Amino acid sequence: MASPVRLPGPPALPPMLMLLVGALLLAARGGGDAAAEQALPGATAPSPPPPGQVCGEGCCVRPAPEGSAVAAFCRNRTGATLRGRCCLERETVLGLDLGNCSLTTLCSSFHEASTAVIIDLTSNPLLHLPGEAFRGFTQLQTLALPQHLDCPGGNEGWESVSIRGSSRSCQGPRNPCNGSAGLVWLCPEASRCTPDGPGLSQCLCMSPFHGYKCLRQGSFPYLLFFGTLGAITAALSIVLWATQRRKAKTS
């Protein structure tokens, strides 16, 4: 009985072609990273996540007192409503009252309140405030703390610092970029200094500069790069496919 004839199957993808496809994917990923890097300095700050744990039991299990400074601020703000421990305006946190919540450290969802104008942390056994705890809190104007804690950025970083009873009140953060908060923050050329929270600042590249220390200029040449790479890949693919097909016919 004659053995069945095995027809040659389609030629396998050449290893060189696989390497070229991988290089193309890596280049596309790198180009996307370059685009994100360039867009970052000129883009507006990302919107904070909708308030969730920070307003509820994620930070404090006790109900919010009605006579707090945050509640008074919220009542005087048109369109603002109290929800849990937060004063909200269209899902944006304007005030956060975490007073008397038995906190020894800031809760993990604290940064959800980065849009807050007023924050109350009084009557808590907080051990210390991390230096980066208020990074991104650019709208903050009033911060109430236990008396043993210093205002973030130091007393010189605020227009007014007062002590009343067991609490410390920090009012009006100064701009660290113009020297009003003491030490002037220096940024590299082609960049500008902007406040990034009490006593904190960041350097943003000015268009068209981007990258490390704003040393890169212009945009990534996507059309030229991908056009050239695509043409080379297509040409090599055709040559390798024809070579493999010829070998398959002769075998």
Disulfide bonds with the S-S distance in Angstrom:
Cys55-Cys86 2.11
Cys59-Cys107 1.79
Cys60-Cys101 2.08
Cys74-Cys87 2.25
Cys151-Cys170 1.94
Cys177-Cys193 2.00
Cys187-Cys203 1.97
Cys205-Cys214 2.00
